[in-house]
């Protein structure tokens, strides 16, 4: 994938950016990528790859001592992962992952994705 040396396939590992000043808040980058026409439904194993992105990102946040993280609707942009399925993976994975992170924000870029998150989070005592 151009611009991500040493990364094979359609996902990149979650990492903390190098060279952040100690006064700057921690930041991270999750996997994703891909270009082209609308994609077919997720293949076998893709939901687990997406879930691992959330788990690994939370682990990196723990390593950095971060108390909050924000996840854009990972893989739903140019990669084209179906927003409803991505929201299900995000909510269930974050809820099931043991972490020191106190605040997780799931960021929706459109009203449809927001509705998926809201429906999934209702009843979990979250908004």
C-alpha positions, 0 to 999 in steps of 0.5 A, a space after each residue: 500500500 503506497 505510503 505505508 512502508 512495510 505494511 502488506 494487505 489492506 490494514 495497517 497496525 495500530 501505532 502511536 505516531 513517533 516523535 510526539 512531544 511529551 506535552 502533546 496528547 497521545 494520538 494513534 492510528 488504526 488500520 484501514 485503507 483501500 480504493 476502488 469501486 464499492 466493495 462486496 460484503 465482508 469476507 470471512 475473517 474481516 470482522 475479526 480483523 476490524 475487531 483486532 484494530 479496536 483491541 490493539 488501539 485500546 492496548 496502545 492507548 493503555 501503553 501510552 496512559 491515555 484516558 480517552 480515545 476517539 474512533 472514527 467509523 473505522 473502515 467505513 470510508 474509502 475502504 467501504 466496510 458496511 457501516 451497520 456491520 462496522 458499528 456492531 463490531 465497534 460497539 461489541 468489541 469496545 464493550 468487551 475489551 478490558 482497558 484503562 481507557 475511561 472514555 471511548 468516543 465512536 465518531 460517526 460522519 453521517 446520520 445513518 452511522 450515528 443511528 447505528 451507534 445510537 441503537 447499539 448503545 441504547 440499553 448499554 447505559 451509554 450515549 
